[in-house]
Amino acid sequence: SFSFEVRSNGVILLSCESKWAYDIQHNNEPRGVEKQTMSKKVKWFFGAIGLCLIVIVILVFSFKEKILFEAGKFMAPESSQIEGIADVVILEGTETIGKGLVSKGLELLSSGKVKRMIIVLHKISAKYRPFAVYEDYPSSVRSELQKLGLKDSDFTVMLTPLRDPITLTTARFVVESLAREGVKQAILISSSFHMRRSYLVYQHLAKPMNIKIHPIANFGK
């Protein structure tokens, strides 16, 4: 709005003041229409964010296997060049060992790239033992490998204590055993998603003992 004032000395004062400034100055609320428009914009904004989050969650659950697989490939360390024949290949299992890990180990053994295969298993607590897996599971693994034509000198089933931190405890147990046997080169095979962590721990413990660790990630089951 515009206003002017004529003073006695003939000076004319002209002033301009917007309605919005007047409302703020006099602590008046914005007009109802403006409040409704602002409220609608806020609702649309948060609604759009909520919809985006829902879509992202659906996509993640729909493609979680693919996402984990690609994440594992990205995180897995690159395999280093092996000089000659490795002394052993370490198959890092948990309470059980997957077929994919065993197949990879057998492939390296049969091709002559390693001299012996070591299957690392954790001691199974009775409280957390999987269904149909019994206390003599390591013996069952030995029996199955013998059925495949392997001799006792071709493999070792190593049972490690299950204590936190699990990876560090397992790696220390295995590396100390390898050092006593005079092993100088070992191939480490673990699941893709855990490969980098396992490799870093094994490498850290093996280096002072002059054992070279070569990582190979397994992307199977």
ABEGO torsion letter per residue (X at the ends): XBBBBBBAAGBBBBBBBBAAAAAAAAGBBBBAAAAAAAAAAAAAAAAAAAAAAAAAAAAAAAAAAAAAAAAAAAABBBBBBBBEBBABBBBBBBABBBAAAAAAAAAAAAAGABABBBBBBBBBBAAABBBGBBAAAAAAAAAAAAAAGBBAAABBBBBBBBBOBAAAAAAAAAAAAAAAAGBABBBBBBBAAAAAAAAAAAAAAAAAAGBBBBBBBBABX
